[in-house]
Amino acid sequence: MNRQHLIETASGKRQPDLVLKRGKIIQVLTGEILTGDIALCDGIIAGVGCYEGPNAVDLEGKYVSPGFINAHCHVESSMALPEIYCREELRYGVTTVITDPHEIANVAGKAGIQFMLDRSENLPIHYYVQVPSCVPATPFEHAGSILKAEDLAEFLSHPRVTGLGEMMDAKGVVQRRPDVMEKLELFKGKVLDGHLPSAPQEMLQPYAAAGIATDHESVTFGEARDKLRAGMAVLVREGSGSRNLEAIVKGVVEEGLDTAHLAFCTDDKHLLDIHKEGTIRHNIQMAIGLGMTPVTAYQLATINAARIYGLDGIGAIAPGYRADLVILDDLEKVTVRDVYFGGKPVRELCMTPKMPPVQESVRHSVRLPPLDKKSLALPDQEQYPVIQMVENQIITQKTIVSKGEVHGMLEDGRLLKIAVVERHHATGHIGVGLLSRYGLQNGAIATTVAHDSHNLILVGDNDRDMLAAAEELNRVQGGYTLVRGGKVLATLELPIGGLMSEKGLNQLTENIQEMTRIAYSMGVNDKMDPFIALSFLALPVIPEIRITDMGTVEVE
């Protein structure tokens, strides 16, 4: 930034590089909508008011917002490489993403984190990283890697590392376990992200006292309010698998809560959903439709997130702020006309710079033990806990069935078998359990996208199809597959860590659409994303019941 140039431009003694004329400026710093010109210099906003220059764009009264900020996301969950993912974010007005690469870290460790940092280095977007805190997420599963504080220390000095990723080990925080405390101390002075579903008071207060600054796991308004009262920032999530925005925003509007410590995020969102509706623009649109005043919704999408993460110089339209701007045809529909990044129209930037080949360190991650029908046998016990899925949520509920009921319920489709196979080191660890409300009939679905340890999940109503699905994903080295009658119906190959594809946008979205269509035709409940809903069943930090390669886990 050339301070002298900015002062001269702001005072009218130097011609702006570009003037955006006659815009309706969403002034998130004061909660107003103002009319005026925006003078840009060296990619920075020099002044807002009345400016002239030879390079001018007449906005003709269109709205101008600061660039949107996605306050918490996992790029790997889109199944696309960073350059593909970020192109879609930019298209819908997001100019800053705050990412946590714990998906690839659970597969490839430090090499996975470095891969995401390197891959995002020259993209035309602010790409910040919260270093994964819990790899693996719990001691109840086997991941591809284990990261200790000394491993994370290597990333502290990276200019795009903003803090420590979501601390899932709330119990470890409350019990002051040495390995957890070492990580918190290591990132002292940076932002510590949280992950505290349900937020019981006996855990919330000590968790917040530890300096955990944010949380994105609130499902209800009451949960969000409790976290706000404890001094935490609440990241309001609307993704593909977890849709929590409506409940939280309704409560905020009805009770008139202060919104300074609220921001929008997606957490996990498939590329197809992003392509259809965007990420943060969709959150803004929903919030306005639920009664939140438009300017407030834009504050959650911009300046609030910037302040929560200490990102100076972005998130507002004022002198000295980055010229990351979104031009809108409609304030409430959030219809994006143009996006500027650093004062340049995004359409003129190189959206997909030439990238090097994907290195071997994040490939060949699927290593399965020999599997047969005995591998998929249920444990012999008198009663079985059942994982009952919840529509449009990643939380689950527990029910119990007796040993005598299981066979009949599997036969008539009320229950499905679910297995999680450790797939990183071929250890032979396999957990087998029961699932309800997924809806699959006459076949099997399998995935290596299994948060957060990303082992192999198999779901089906017969062992033959489940084994065929495992064989197929071993062959392609990860992804999703659908099997019926012993035959593979469709496979989405994700050979990068078993999580991401090298395919371009069009091919990848077409594949996802076709896979989704087939999954629903196989009976999967259409009130849930067939793949994201499945991928969270192995995450033992989300209530109420999960399954890992070590067996069924009752989270509560």
Secondary structure, DSSP 4 states (H G I P E B T S, - for coil): --HHHHHHHHTTSS--SEEEEEEEEEETTTTEEEEEEEEEETTEEEEEES---SSEEE-TT-EEEEPEEEEEE-GGGGTB-HHHHHHHHHHTTEEEEEE--HHHHHHHTHHHHHHHHHHTTT-SSEEEEEEPS-SSS-TTS--S----HHHHGGGTT-TTEEEEEEE--HHHHHTT-HHHHHHHHHTTTSEEEE--SS--HHHHHHHHHTT--EE----SHHHHHHHHHTTPEEEEEB-SS-B-HHHHHHHHHHHT---TTEEEE-BS--HHHHHHH-SHHHHHHHHHHTT--HHHHHHHHTHHHHHHTT-TT-SS-STTSB--EEEEEETTTTEEEEEEETTEEGGGS-SS---PPPPGGGS----PPP--GGGGPPP--SEEEEEEE-TT-S-EEEEEEEHHHHHHHHHTTS-EEEEEE--SS----EEEEEEES----SSEEEES--TTTT-EEEEESSHHHHHHHHHHHHHHTSEEEEEETTEEEEEEE--BTTTBB---HHHHHHHHHHHHHHHHHTT--TTS-TTHHHHGGG-TTSSSEEEETTEEEE--
